[in-house]
Structures are given as C-alpha cells and as structure tokens.
Amino acid sequence: MKLEIAAQGFAALGSEARLQVVLALVKAGEKGLTVGDIQSRTGMAASTLAHHLRFLSSAGLVLQEKDGRSVISRAAFDHLDRLAGYLLKECCAEENGCVTNGGCGTPDVELEILND
C-alpha cells in the first residue's frame, strides 16, 4: 500500500463520527446497513451522516450500492484489512535488523480502490 493511500484512509478514520460509522458497518458484517439503520445506531443527523459516508466512500473504506429505493452501505473489509496491515507489517523491523521500506522481506502490496 502506498503511503498516500494509507494516509487518506487513516485521515478518514481520524474523525470520531466517521470511526463510529465504520464500526457500525463492521459490526453489521457483509449484509451492510441502510442509511436509516446507520442513523439509528449512531444518532447522527441525516445530512451529517451523508457527509461522513461520502468522505468514507471516497477514501475507499465504505462501499455503497442501490437496492431498490434504499442505499446499502458496507464496510470495505479488504481495504480496512490492508490499512491495519500497513502499520503492522513494520512491526519490530528495526529490532530484527530490517531497515528496508517493506520490512523483513515483506512485499509492498498495491491497494486497488474500486471506483464505481
């Protein structure tokens, strides 16, 4: 994952409100949640929630799809997993004598963001 993509993801999670939305979607699993469901779980006003969902979607952390008259939002589990792994791949690298950008032989994985 490139540094700028990781920074964008972490910046999107840097808001308490957006982190709350992502956590609600992670808890919901693959089925996702409607905007109304997210709203009831977070207590956010509709306009505020819409803003945060746009931000999270543009960072690739939330996937949205139309289902009839509803919009279903889902956590982008692959992206979230890569984001968490971005930090952990460097764990103890200096302790183990590794000083390369990719850690101890860990290849740098390129993140593909789906732009629908």
PDB file as gemmi writes it, atoms N, CA and C in Angstrom:
CRYST1    1.000    1.000    1.000  90.00  90.00  90.00 P 1                      
ATOM      1  N   MET A   1       0.859  -1.175   0.000  1.00  0.00           N  
ATOM      2  CA  MET A   1       0.000   0.000   0.000  1.00  0.00           C  
ATOM      3  C   MET A   1       0.902   1.233   0.000  1.00  0.00           C  
ATOM      4  N   LYS A   2       0.577   2.164  -0.828  1.00  0.00           N  
ATOM      5  CA  LYS A   2       1.353   3.398  -0.883  1.00  0.00           C  
ATOM      6  C   LYS A   2       1.030   4.282   0.313  1.00  0.00           C  
ATOM      7  N   LEU A   3       2.006   5.058   0.712  1.00  0.00           N  
ATOM      8  CA  LEU A   3       1.880   5.947   1.869  1.00  0.00           C  
ATOM      9  C   LEU A   3       0.685   6.894   1.742  1.00  0.00           C  
ATOM     10  N   GLU A   4       0.485   7.474   0.558  1.00  0.00           N  
ATOM     11  CA  GLU A   4      -0.608   8.446   0.399  1.00  0.00           C  
ATOM     12  C   GLU A   4      -1.988   7.795   0.524  1.00  0.00           C  
ATOM     13  N   ILE A   5      -2.113   6.549   0.087  1.00  0.00           N  
ATOM     14  CA  ILE A   5      -3.392   5.846   0.223  1.00  0.00           C  
ATOM     15  C   ILE A   5      -3.652   5.516   1.685  1.00  0.00           C  
ATOM     16  N   ALA A   6      -2.600   5.077   2.383  1.00  0.00           N  
ATOM     17  CA  ALA A   6      -2.734   4.788   3.819  1.00  0.00           C  
ATOM     18  C   ALA A   6      -3.094   6.060   4.575  1.00  0.00           C  
ATOM     19  N   ALA A   7      -2.441   7.163   4.245  1.00  0.00           N  
ATOM     20  CA  ALA A   7      -2.718   8.436   4.925  1.00  0.00           C  
ATOM     21  C   ALA A   7      -4.165   8.862   4.703  1.00  0.00           C  
ATOM     22  N   GLN A   8      -4.677   8.689   3.493  1.00  0.00           N  
ATOM     23  CA  GLN A   8      -6.068   9.042   3.205  1.00  0.00           C  
ATOM     24  C   GLN A   8      -7.025   8.189   4.038  1.00  0.00           C  
ATOM     25  N   GLY A   9      -6.735   6.902   4.144  1.00  0.00           N  
ATOM     26  CA  GLY A   9      -7.576   6.015   4.939  1.00  0.00           C  
ATOM     27  C   GLY A   9      -7.551   6.367   6.414  1.00  0.00           C  
ATOM     28  N   PHE A  10      -6.364   6.606   6.940  1.00  0.00           N  
ATOM     29  CA  PHE A  10      -6.258   6.968   8.353  1.00  0.00           C  
ATOM     30  C   PHE A  10      -6.890   8.329   8.624  1.00  0.00           C  
ATOM     31  N   ALA A  11      -6.774   9.253   7.687  1.00  0.00           N  
ATOM     32  CA  ALA A  11      -7.413  10.566   7.852  1.00  0.00           C  
ATOM     33  C   ALA A  11      -8.926  10.416   7.909  1.00  0.00           C  
ATOM     34  N   ALA A  12      -9.466   9.547   7.067  1.00  0.00           N  
ATOM     35  CA  ALA A  12     -10.911   9.328   7.065  1.00  0.00           C  
ATOM     36  C   ALA A  12     -11.373   8.738   8.393  1.00  0.00           C  
ATOM     37  N   LEU A  13     -10.554   7.906   8.992  1.00  0.00           N  
ATOM     38  CA  LEU A  13     -10.903   7.305  10.283  1.00  0.00           C  
ATOM     39  C   LEU A  13     -10.569   8.224  11.457  1.00  0.00           C  
ATOM     40  N   GLY A  14      -9.945   9.361  11.165  1.00  0.00           N  
ATOM     41  CA  GLY A  14      -9.497  10.278  12.207  1.00  0.00           C  
ATOM     42  C   GLY A  14     -10.602  11.091  12.853  1.00  0.00           C  
ATOM     43  N   SER A  15     -11.806  10.961  12.377  1.00  0.00           N  
ATOM     44  CA  SER A  15     -12.948  11.653  12.964  1.00  0.00           C  
ATOM     45  C   SER A  15     -13.714  10.654  13.822  1.00  0.00           C  
ATOM     46  N   GLU A  16     -14.072  11.057  15.022  1.00  0.00           N  
ATOM     47  CA  GLU A  16     -14.834  10.186  15.913  1.00  0.00           C  
ATOM     48  C   GLU A  16     -16.141   9.733  15.257  1.00  0.00           C  
ATOM     49  N   ALA A  17     -16.799  10.656  14.578  1.00  0.00           N  
ATOM     50  CA  ALA A  17     -18.077  10.332  13.935  1.00  0.00           C  
ATOM     51  C   ALA A  17     -17.889   9.314  12.814  1.00  0.00           C  
ATOM     52  N   ARG A  18     -16.863   9.514  11.972  1.00  0.00           N  
ATOM     53  CA  ARG A  18     -16.628   8.569  10.878  1.00  0.00           C  
ATOM     54  C   ARG A  18     -16.183   7.210  11.406  1.00  0.00           C  
ATOM     55  N   LEU A  19     -15.393   7.202  12.451  1.00  0.00           N  
ATOM     56  CA  LEU A  19     -14.993   5.937  13.059  1.00  0.00           C  
ATOM     57  C   LEU A  19     -16.213   5.206  13.611  1.00  0.00           C  
ATOM     58  N   GLN A  20     -17.137   5.944  14.173  1.00  0.00           N  
ATOM     59  CA  GLN A  20     -18.383   5.363  14.687  1.00  0.00           C  
ATOM     60  C   GLN A  20     -19.191   4.716  13.554  1.00  0.00           C  
ATOM     61  N   VAL A  21     -19.245   5.361  12.408  1.00  0.00           N  
ATOM     62  CA  VAL A  21     -19.955   4.818  11.248  1.00  0.00           C  
ATOM     63  C   VAL A  21     -19.277   3.530  10.773  1.00  0.00           C  
ATOM     64  N   VAL A  22     -17.957   3.560  10.644  1.00  0.00           N  
ATOM     65  CA  VAL A  22     -17.227   2.376  10.194  1.00  0.00           C  
ATOM     66  C   VAL A  22     -17.413   1.221  11.170  1.00  0.00           C  
ATOM     67  N   LEU A  23     -17.355   1.493  12.455  1.00  0.00           N  
ATOM     68  CA  LEU A  23     -17.552   0.434  13.449  1.00  0.00           C  
ATOM     69  C   LEU A  23     -18.951  -0.171  13.353  1.00  0.00           C  
ATOM     70  N   ALA A  24     -19.963   0.659  13.123  1.00  0.00           N  
ATOM     71  CA  ALA A  24     -21.329   0.150  12.957  1.00  0.00           C  
ATOM     72  C   ALA A  24     -21.407  -0.767  11.741  1.00  0.00           C  
ATOM     73  N   LEU A  25     -20.735  -0.380  10.659  1.00  0.00           N  
ATOM     74  CA  LEU A  25     -20.753  -1.192   9.443  1.00  0.00           C  
ATOM     75  C   LEU A  25     -19.949  -2.477   9.609  1.00  0.00           C  
ATOM     76  N   VAL A  26     -18.847  -2.411  10.329  1.00  0.00           N  
ATOM     77  CA  VAL A  26     -18.046  -3.612  10.596  1.00  0.00           C  
ATOM     78  C   VAL A  26     -18.865  -4.595  11.423  1.00  0.00           C  
ATOM     79  N   LYS A  27     -19.558  -4.088  12.433  1.00  0.00           N  
ATOM     80  CA  LYS A  27     -20.394  -4.948  13.282  1.00  0.00           C  
ATOM     81  C   LYS A  27     -21.524  -5.583  12.480  1.00  0.00           C  
ATOM     82  N   ALA A  28     -22.049  -4.868  11.495  1.00  0.00           N  
ATOM     83  CA  ALA A  28     -23.159  -5.378  10.684  1.00  0.00           C  
ATOM     84  C   ALA A  28     -22.717  -6.491   9.740  1.00  0.00           C  
ATOM     85  N   GLY A  29     -21.439  -6.523   9.399  1.00  0.00           N  
ATOM     86  CA  GLY A  29     -20.923  -7.567   8.514  1.00  0.00           C  
ATOM     87  C   GLY A  29     -21.217  -7.307   7.055  1.00  0.00           C  
ATOM     88  N   GLU A  30     -21.151  -8.365   6.275  1.00  0.00           N  
ATOM     89  CA  GLU A  30     -21.284  -8.267   4.814  1.00  0.00           C  
ATOM     90  C   GLU A  30     -22.649  -7.788   4.354  1.00  0.00           C  
ATOM     91  N   LYS A  31     -23.692  -7.988   5.153  1.00  0.00           N  
ATOM     92  CA  LYS A  31     -25.032  -7.560   4.726  1.00  0.00           C  
ATOM     93  C   LYS A  31     -25.155  -6.045   4.673  1.00  0.00           C  
ATOM     94  N   GLY A  32     -24.334  -5.346   5.452  1.00  0.00           N  
ATOM     95  CA  GLY A  32     -24.352  -3.887   5.445  1.00  0.00           C  
ATOM     96  C   GLY A  32     -25.572  -3.312   6.141  1.00  0.00           C  
ATOM     97  N   LEU A  33     -25.718  -2.015   6.017  1.00  0.00           N  
ATOM     98  CA  LEU A  33     -26.813  -1.286   6.657  1.00  0.00           C  
ATOM     99  C   LEU A  33     -27.357  -0.229   5.720  1.00  0.00           C  
ATOM    100  N   THR A  34     -28.635   0.058   5.866  1.00  0.00           N  
ATOM    101  CA  THR A  34     -29.206   1.197   5.152  1.00  0.00           C  
ATOM    102  C   THR A  34     -28.785   2.470   5.883  1.00  0.00           C  
ATOM    103  N   VAL A  35     -28.947   3.590   5.230  1.00  0.00           N  
ATOM    104  CA  VAL A  35     -28.619   4.866   5.851  1.00  0.00           C  
ATOM    105  C   VAL A  35     -29.455   5.060   7.119  1.00  0.00           C  
ATOM    106  N   GLY A  36     -30.720   4.678   7.059  1.00  0.00           N  
ATOM    107  CA  GLY A  36     -31.588   4.789   8.230  1.00  0.00           C  
ATOM    108  C   GLY A  36     -31.098   3.939   9.389  1.00  0.00           C  
ATOM    109  N   ASP A  37     -30.609   2.730   9.097  1.00  0.00           N  
ATOM    110  CA  ASP A  37     -30.064   1.869  10.143  1.00  0.00           C  
ATOM    111  C   ASP A  37     -28.814   2.479  10.774  1.00  0.00           C  
ATOM    112  N   ILE A  38     -27.947   3.025   9.937  1.00  0.00           N  
ATOM    113  CA  ILE A  38     -26.731   3.663  10.459  1.00  0.00           C  
ATOM    114  C   ILE A  38     -27.120   4.854  11.326  1.00  0.00           C  
ATOM    115  N   GLN A  39     -28.080   5.617  10.850  1.00  0.00           N  
ATOM    116  CA  GLN A  39     -28.549   6.790  11.576  1.00  0.00           C  
ATOM    117  C   GLN A  39     -29.084   6.397  12.953  1.00  0.00           C  
ATOM    118  N   SER A  40     -29.866   5.338  13.022  1.00  0.00           N  
ATOM    119  CA  SER A  40     -30.426   4.937  14.314  1.00  0.00           C  
ATOM    120  C   SER A  40     -29.354   4.388  15.249  1.00  0.00           C  
ATOM    121  N   ARG A  41     -28.317   3.764  14.697  1.00  0.00           N  
ATOM    122  CA  ARG A  41     -27.237   3.226  15.532  1.00  0.00           C  
ATOM    123  C   ARG A  41     -26.266   4.298  16.010  1.00  0.00           C  
ATOM    124  N   THR A  42     -26.113   5.350  15.231  1.00  0.00           N  
ATOM    125  CA  THR A  42     -25.139   6.387  15.588  1.00  0.00           C  
ATOM    126  C   THR A  42     -25.774   7.645  16.168  1.00  0.00           C  
ATOM    127  N   GLY A  43     -27.053   7.861  15.886  1.00  0.00           N  
ATOM    128  CA  GLY A  43     -27.722   9.063  16.360  1.00  0.00           C  
ATOM    129  C   GLY A  43     -27.358  10.318  15.580  1.00  0.00           C  
ATOM    130  N   MET A  44     -26.772  10.155  14.403  1.00  0.00           N  
ATOM    131  CA  MET A  44     -26.368  11.308  13.591  1.00  0.00           C  
ATOM    132  C   MET A  44     -27.533  11.836  12.775  1.00  0.00           C  
ATOM    133  N   ALA A  45     -27.517  13.127  12.550  1.00  0.00           N  
ATOM    134  CA  ALA A  45     -28.488  13.754  11.660  1.00  0.00           C  
ATOM    135  C   ALA A  45     -28.226  13.269  10.235  1.00  0.00           C  
ATOM    136  N   ALA A  46     -29.261  13.184   9.438  1.00  0.00           N  
ATOM    137  CA  ALA A  46     -29.149  12.656   8.075  1.00  0.00           C  
ATOM    138  C   ALA A  46     -28.109  13.402   7.239  1.00  0.00           C  
ATOM    139  N   SER A  47     -28.098  14.723   7.303  1.00  0.00           N  
ATOM    140  CA  SER A  47     -27.149  15.488   6.484  1.00  0.00           C  
ATOM    141  C   SER A  47     -25.709  15.260   6.943  1.00  0.00           C  
ATOM    142  N   THR A  48     -25.508  15.156   8.240  1.00  0.00           N  
ATOM    143  CA  THR A  48     -24.174  14.890   8.781  1.00  0.00           C  
ATOM    144  C   THR A  48     -23.706  13.505   8.371  1.00  0.00           C  
ATOM    145  N   LEU A  49     -24.595  12.531   8.484  1.00  0.00           N  
ATOM    146  CA  LEU A  49     -24.260  11.159   8.108  1.00  0.00           C  
ATOM    147  C   LEU A  49     -23.929  11.073   6.623  1.00  0.00           C  
ATOM    148  N   ALA A  50     -24.698  11.739   5.790  1.00  0.00           N  
ATOM    149  CA  ALA A  50     -24.449  11.737   4.345  1.00  0.00           C  
ATOM    150  C   ALA A  50     -23.052  12.273   4.046  1.00  0.00           C  
ATOM    151  N   HIS A  51     -22.666  13.344   4.733  1.00  0.00           N  
ATOM    152  CA  HIS A  51     -21.326  13.924   4.560  1.00  0.00           C  
ATOM    153  C   HIS A  51     -20.251  12.904   4.924  1.00  0.00           C  
ATOM    154  N   HIS A  52     -20.399  12.256   6.069  1.00  0.00           N  
ATOM    155  CA  HIS A  52     -19.401  11.284   6.520  1.00  0.00           C  
ATOM    156  C   HIS A  52     -19.343  10.058   5.610  1.00  0.00           C  
ATOM    157  N   LEU A  53     -20.480   9.598   5.132  1.00  0.00           N  
ATOM    158  CA  LEU A  53     -20.493   8.461   4.216  1.00  0.00           C  
ATOM    159  C   LEU A  53     -19.793   8.792   2.907  1.00  0.00           C  
ATOM    160  N   ARG A  54     -19.987  10.010   2.396  1.00  0.00           N  
ATOM    161  CA  ARG A  54     -19.286  10.436   1.170  1.00  0.00           C  
ATOM    162  C   ARG A  54     -17.780  10.433   1.398  1.00  0.00           C  
ATOM    163  N   PHE A  55     -17.358  10.954   2.538  1.00  0.00           N  
ATOM    164  CA  PHE A  55     -15.938  11.028   2.875  1.00  0.00           C  
ATOM    165  C   PHE A  55     -15.347   9.618   2.968  1.00  0.00           C  
ATOM    166  N   LEU A  56     -16.034   8.721   3.678  1.00  0.00           N  
ATOM    167  CA  LEU A  56     -15.560   7.354   3.845  1.00  0.00           C  
ATOM    168  C   LEU A  56     -15.559   6.584   2.527  1.00  0.00           C  
ATOM    169  N   SER A  57     -16.558   6.839   1.715  1.00  0.00           N  
ATOM    170  CA  SER A  57     -16.634   6.193   0.412  1.00  0.00           C  
ATOM    171  C   SER A  57     -15.499   6.646  -0.494  1.00  0.00           C  
ATOM    172  N   SER A  58     -15.206   7.939  -0.489  1.00  0.00           N  
ATOM    173  CA  SER A  58     -14.123   8.446  -1.339  1.00  0.00           C  
ATOM    174  C   SER A  58     -12.760   7.947  -0.882  1.00  0.00           C  
ATOM    175  N   ALA A  59     -12.636   7.591   0.396  1.00  0.00           N  
ATOM    176  CA  ALA A  59     -11.384   7.030   0.911  1.00  0.00           C  
ATOM    177  C   ALA A  59     -11.329   5.519   0.704  1.00  0.00           C  
ATOM    178  N   GLY A  60     -12.396   4.940   0.141  1.00  0.00           N  
ATOM    179  CA  GLY A  60     -12.417   3.512  -0.132  1.00  0.00           C  
ATOM    180  C   GLY A  60     -12.724   2.641   1.069  1.00  0.00           C  
ATOM    181  N   LEU A  61     -13.207   3.232   2.160  1.00  0.00           N  
ATOM    182  CA  LEU A  61     -13.479   2.470   3.383  1.00  0.00           C  
ATOM    183  C   LEU A  61     -14.907   1.968   3.457  1.00  0.00           C  
ATOM    184  N   VAL A  62     -15.799   2.576   2.677  1.00  0.00           N  
ATOM    185  CA  VAL A  62     -17.212   2.179   2.655  1.00  0.00           C  
ATOM    186  C   VAL A  62     -17.622   1.981   1.203  1.00  0.00           C  
ATOM    187  N   LEU A  63     -18.325   0.890   0.962  1.00  0.00           N  
ATOM    188  CA  LEU A  63     -18.878   0.601  -0.363  1.00  0.00           C  
ATOM    189  C   LEU A  63     -20.380   0.802  -0.283  1.00  0.00           C  
ATOM    190  N   GLN A  64     -20.951   1.411  -1.309  1.00  0.00           N  
ATOM    191  CA  GLN A  64     -22.389   1.657  -1.318  1.00  0.00           C  
ATOM    192  C   GLN A  64     -22.994   1.128  -2.613  1.00  0.00           C  
ATOM    193  N   GLU A  65     -24.201   0.585  -2.481  1.00  0.00           N  
ATOM    194  CA  GLU A  65     -24.929   0.143  -3.669  1.00  0.00           C  
ATOM    195  C   GLU A  65     -26.413   0.367  -3.462  1.00  0.00           C  
ATOM    196  N   LYS A  66     -27.065   0.648  -4.565  1.00  0.00           N  
ATOM    197  CA  LYS A  66     -28.510   0.885  -4.560  1.00  0.00           C  
ATOM    198  C   LYS A  66     -29.226  -0.455  -4.508  1.00  0.00           C  
ATOM    199  N   ASP A  67     -30.239  -0.546  -3.660  1.00  0.00           N  
ATOM    200  CA  ASP A  67     -31.086  -1.732  -3.551  1.00  0.00           C  
ATOM    201  C   ASP A  67     -32.525  -1.228  -3.543  1.00  0.00           C  
ATOM    202  N   GLY A  68     -33.113  -1.163  -4.729  1.00  0.00           N  
ATOM    203  CA  GLY A  68     -34.444  -0.574  -4.849  1.00  0.00           C  
ATOM    204  C   GLY A  68     -34.367   0.907  -4.539  1.00  0.00           C  
ATOM    205  N   ARG A  69     -35.123   1.329  -3.539  1.00  0.00           N  
ATOM    206  CA  ARG A  69     -35.121   2.743  -3.144  1.00  0.00           C  
ATOM    207  C   ARG A  69     -34.139   3.029  -2.022  1.00  0.00           C  
ATOM    208  N   SER A  70     -33.474   2.003  -1.541  1.00  0.00           N  
ATOM    209  CA  SER A  70     -32.518   2.159  -0.437  1.00  0.00           C  
ATOM    210  C   SER A  70     -31.085   2.120  -0.950  1.00  0.00           C  
ATOM    211  N   VAL A  71     -30.199   2.678  -0.158  1.00  0.00           N  
ATOM    212  CA  VAL A  71     -28.771   2.572  -0.404  1.00  0.00           C  
ATOM    213  C   VAL A  71     -28.195   1.746   0.737  1.00  0.00           C  
ATOM    214  N   ILE A  72     -27.502   0.666   0.370  1.00  0.00           N  
ATOM    215  CA  ILE A  72     -26.871  -0.196   1.359  1.00  0.00           C  
ATOM    216  C   ILE A  72     -25.400   0.174   1.434  1.00  0.00           C  
ATOM    217  N   SER A  73     -24.942   0.428   2.640  1.00  0.00           N  
ATOM    218  CA  SER A  73     -23.532   0.732   2.874  1.00  0.00           C  
ATOM    219  C   SER A  73     -22.889  -0.461   3.551  1.00  0.00           C  
ATOM    220  N   ARG A  74     -21.671  -0.787   3.112  1.00  0.00           N  
ATOM    221  CA  ARG A  74     -20.918  -1.894   3.689  1.00  0.00           C  
ATOM    222  C   ARG A  74     -19.497  -1.437   3.967  1.00  0.00           C  
ATOM    223  N   ALA A  75     -18.917  -2.005   5.005  1.00  0.00           N  
ATOM    224  CA  ALA A  75     -17.502  -1.762   5.264  1.00  0.00           C  
ATOM    225  C   ALA A  75     -16.696  -2.408   4.149  1.00  0.00           C  
ATOM    226  N   ALA A  76     -15.665  -1.742   3.693  1.00  0.00           N  
ATOM    227  CA  ALA A  76     -14.761  -2.303   2.684  1.00  0.00           C  
ATOM    228  C   ALA A  76     -13.703  -3.107   3.438  1.00  0.00           C  
ATOM    229  N   PHE A  77     -14.061  -4.343   3.774  1.00  0.00           N  
ATOM    230  CA  PHE A  77     -13.221  -5.163   4.655  1.00  0.00           C  
ATOM    231  C   PHE A  77     -11.813  -5.366   4.109  1.00  0.00           C  
ATOM    232  N   ASP A  78     -11.658  -5.562   2.802  1.00  0.00           N  
ATOM    233  CA  ASP A  78     -10.318  -5.754   2.232  1.00  0.00           C  
ATOM    234  C   ASP A  78      -9.447  -4.520   2.453  1.00  0.00           C  
ATOM    235  N   HIS A  79     -10.019  -3.368   2.208  1.00  0.00           N  
ATOM    236  CA  HIS A  79      -9.267  -2.119   2.383  1.00  0.00           C  
ATOM    237  C   HIS A  79      -8.919  -1.903   3.857  1.00  0.00           C  
ATOM    238  N   LEU A  80      -9.880  -2.131   4.738  1.00  0.00           N  
ATOM    239  CA  LEU A  80      -9.631  -1.971   6.170  1.00  0.00           C  
ATOM    240  C   LEU A  80      -8.546  -2.934   6.649  1.00  0.00           C  
ATOM    241  N   ASP A  81      -8.561  -4.151   6.125  1.00  0.00           N  
ATOM    242  CA  ASP A  81      -7.552  -5.147   6.491  1.00  0.00           C  
ATOM    243  C   ASP A  81      -6.167  -4.698   6.023  1.00  0.00           C  
ATOM    244  N   ARG A  82      -6.079  -4.193   4.798  1.00  0.00           N  
ATOM    245  CA  ARG A  82      -4.793  -3.701   4.285  1.00  0.00           C  
ATOM    246  C   ARG A  82      -4.302  -2.490   5.056  1.00  0.00           C  
ATOM    247  N   LEU A  83      -5.234  -1.648   5.469  1.00  0.00           N  
ATOM    248  CA  LEU A  83      -4.868  -0.465   6.229  1.00  0.00           C  
ATOM    249  C   LEU A  83      -4.271  -0.861   7.582  1.00  0.00           C  
ATOM    250  N   ALA A  84      -4.918  -1.785   8.266  1.00  0.00           N  
ATOM    251  CA  ALA A  84      -4.391  -2.266   9.546  1.00  0.00           C  
ATOM    252  C   ALA A  84      -3.042  -2.949   9.329  1.00  0.00           C  
ATOM    253  N   GLY A  85      -2.953  -3.739   8.287  1.00  0.00           N  
ATOM    254  CA  GLY A  85      -1.706  -4.437   7.991  1.00  0.00           C  
ATOM    255  C   GLY A  85      -0.574  -3.502   7.622  1.00  0.00           C  
ATOM    256  N   TYR A  86      -0.906  -2.345   7.084  1.00  0.00           N  
ATOM    257  CA  TYR A  86       0.110  -1.369   6.695  1.00  0.00           C  
ATOM    258  C   TYR A  86       0.976  -0.990   7.891  1.00  0.00           C  
ATOM    259  N   LEU A  87       0.343  -0.794   9.029  1.00  0.00           N  
ATOM    260  CA  LEU A  87       1.094  -0.457  10.237  1.00  0.00           C  
ATOM    261  C   LEU A  87       1.845  -1.662  10.785  1.00  0.00           C  
ATOM    262  N   LEU A  88       1.182  -2.786  10.830  1.00  0.00           N  
ATOM    263  CA  LEU A  88       1.740  -3.953  11.488  1.00  0.00           C  
ATOM    264  C   LEU A  88       2.847  -4.641  10.703  1.00  0.00           C  
ATOM    265  N   LYS A  89       2.915  -4.435   9.397  1.00  0.00           N  
ATOM    266  CA  LYS A  89       3.961  -5.091   8.610  1.00  0.00           C  
ATOM    267  C   LYS A  89       5.356  -4.593   9.006  1.00  0.00           C  
ATOM    268  N   GLU A  90       5.424  -3.418   9.599  1.00  0.00           N  
ATOM    269  CA  GLU A  90       6.712  -2.864  10.013  1.00  0.00           C  
ATOM    270  C   GLU A  90       7.053  -3.215  11.461  1.00  0.00           C  
ATOM    271  N   CYS A  91       6.211  -4.020  12.094  1.00  0.00           N  
ATOM    272  CA  CYS A  91       6.404  -4.348  13.500  1.00  0.00           C  
ATOM    273  C   CYS A  91       7.788  -4.922  13.753  1.00  0.00           C  
ATOM    274  N   CYS A  92       8.487  -4.269  14.640  1.00  0.00           N  
ATOM    275  CA  CYS A  92       9.780  -4.753  15.156  1.00  0.00           C  
ATOM    276  C   CYS A  92      10.864  -4.864  14.093  1.00  0.00           C  
ATOM    277  N   ALA A  93      10.709  -4.212  12.943  1.00  0.00           N  
ATOM    278  CA  ALA A  93      11.671  -4.316  11.845  1.00  0.00           C  
ATOM    279  C   ALA A  93      13.068  -3.896  12.288  1.00  0.00           C  
ATOM    280  N   GLU A  94      13.172  -2.809  13.012  1.00  0.00           N  
ATOM    281  CA  GLU A  94      14.489  -2.346  13.451  1.00  0.00           C  
ATOM    282  C   GLU A  94      15.075  -3.272  14.503  1.00  0.00           C  
ATOM    283  N   GLU A  95      14.214  -3.825  15.322  1.00  0.00           N  
ATOM    284  CA  GLU A  95      14.640  -4.774  16.344  1.00  0.00           C  
ATOM    285  C   GLU A  95      15.276  -6.009  15.719  1.00  0.00           C  
ATOM    286  N   ASN A  96      14.727  -6.410  14.570  1.00  0.00           N  
ATOM    287  CA  ASN A  96      15.197  -7.615  13.881  1.00  0.00           C  
ATOM    288  C   ASN A  96      16.262  -7.323  12.833  1.00  0.00           C  
ATOM    289  N   GLY A  97      16.750  -6.097  12.788  1.00  0.00           N  
ATOM    290  CA  GLY A  97      17.805  -5.746  11.852  1.00  0.00           C  
ATOM    291  C   GLY A  97      17.329  -5.419  10.454  1.00  0.00           C  
ATOM    292  N   CYS A  98      16.037  -5.238  10.250  1.00  0.00           N  
ATOM    293  CA  CYS A  98      15.495  -4.906   8.928  1.00  0.00           C  
ATOM    294  C   CYS A  98      15.287  -3.401   8.852  1.00  0.00           C  
ATOM    295  N   VAL A  99      15.803  -2.786   7.827  1.00  0.00           N  
ATOM    296  CA  VAL A  99      15.648  -1.335   7.700  1.00  0.00           C  
ATOM    297  C   VAL A  99      15.095  -0.935   6.342  1.00  0.00           C  
ATOM    298  N   THR A 100      14.573  -1.882   5.570  1.00  0.00           N  
ATOM    299  CA  THR A 100      14.009  -1.553   4.264  1.00  0.00           C  
ATOM    300  C   THR A 100      12.589  -1.054   4.426  1.00  0.00           C  
ATOM    301  N   ASN A 101      12.075  -0.363   3.416  1.00  0.00           N  
ATOM    302  CA  ASN A 101      10.696   0.150   3.442  1.00  0.00           C  
ATOM    303  C   ASN A 101       9.663  -0.945   3.581  1.00  0.00           C  
ATOM    304  N   GLY A 102       9.912  -2.115   3.029  1.00  0.00           N  
ATOM    305  CA  GLY A 102       8.937  -3.195   3.044  1.00  0.00           C  
ATOM    306  C   GLY A 102       9.042  -4.107   4.247  1.00  0.00           C  
ATOM    307  N   GLY A 103       9.873  -3.771   5.243  1.00  0.00           N  
ATOM    308  CA  GLY A 103      10.045  -4.661   6.393  1.00  0.00           C  
ATOM    309  C   GLY A 103      10.949  -5.809   6.006  1.00  0.00           C  
ATOM    310  N   CYS A 104      10.935  -6.878   6.746  1.00  0.00           N  
ATOM    311  CA  CYS A 104      11.796  -8.046   6.518  1.00  0.00           C  
ATOM    312  C   CYS A 104      11.277  -8.886   5.372  1.00  0.00           C  
ATOM    313  N   GLY A 105      11.565  -8.462   4.166  1.00  0.00           N  
ATOM    314  CA  GLY A 105      11.173  -9.236   3.012  1.00  0.00           C  
ATOM    315  C   GLY A 105       9.688  -9.174   2.684  1.00  0.00           C  
ATOM    316  N   THR A 106       8.934  -8.316   3.357  1.00  0.00           N  
ATOM    317  CA  THR A 106       7.505  -8.200   3.098  1.00  0.00           C  
ATOM    318  C   THR A 106       7.300  -7.345   1.855  1.00  0.00           C  
ATOM    319  N   PRO A 107       6.661  -7.896   0.810  1.00  0.00           N  
ATOM    320  CA  PRO A 107       6.445  -7.086  -0.396  1.00  0.00           C  
ATOM    321  C   PRO A 107       5.452  -5.960  -0.130  1.00  0.00           C  
ATOM    322  N   ASP A 108       5.679  -4.844  -0.787  1.00  0.00           N  
ATOM    323  CA  ASP A 108       4.754  -3.719  -0.685  1.00  0.00           C  
ATOM    324  C   ASP A 108       3.537  -4.033  -1.535  1.00  0.00           C  
ATOM    325  N   VAL A 109       2.374  -4.140  -0.922  1.00  0.00           N  
ATOM    326  CA  VAL A 109       1.157  -4.519  -1.632  1.00  0.00           C  
ATOM    327  C   VAL A 109       0.452  -3.269  -2.128  1.00  0.00           C  
ATOM    328  N   GLU A 110       0.185  -3.226  -3.406  1.00  0.00           N  
ATOM    329  CA  GLU A 110      -0.530  -2.098  -4.013  1.00  0.00           C  
ATOM    330  C   GLU A 110      -2.015  -2.238  -3.742  1.00  0.00           C  
ATOM    331  N   LEU A 111      -2.657  -1.191  -3.269  1.00  0.00           N  
ATOM    332  CA  LEU A 111      -4.085  -1.228  -2.972  1.00  0.00           C  
ATOM    333  C   LEU A 111      -4.872  -0.778  -4.185  1.00  0.00           C  
ATOM    334  N   GLU A 112      -5.869  -1.564  -4.546  1.00  0.00           N  
ATOM    335  CA  GLU A 112      -6.762  -1.187  -5.633  1.00  0.00           C  
ATOM    336  C   GLU A 112      -8.038  -0.648  -5.038  1.00  0.00           C  
ATOM    337  N   ILE A 113      -8.366   0.581  -5.342  1.00  0.00           N  
ATOM    338  CA  ILE A 113      -9.597   1.189  -4.860  1.00  0.00           C  
ATOM    339  C   ILE A 113     -10.628   1.093  -5.974  1.00  0.00           C  
ATOM    340  N   LEU A 114     -11.773   0.548  -5.614  1.00  0.00           N  
ATOM    341  CA  LEU A 114     -12.835   0.411  -6.600  1.00  0.00           C  
ATOM    342  C   LEU A 114     -13.559   1.731  -6.766  1.00  0.00           C  
ATOM    343  N   ASN A 115     -13.584   2.214  -7.949  1.00  0.00           N  
ATOM    344  CA  ASN A 115     -14.304   3.429  -8.268  1.00  0.00           C  
ATOM    345  C   ASN A 115     -15.482   3.055  -9.144  1.00  0.00           C  
ATOM    346  N   ASP A 116     -16.645   2.953  -8.535  1.00  0.00           N  
ATOM    347  CA  ASP A 116     -17.838   2.570  -9.304  1.00  0.00           C  
ATOM    348  C   ASP A 116     -18.438   3.760  -9.988  1.00  0.00           C  
TER     349      ASP A 116                                                      
END                                                                             
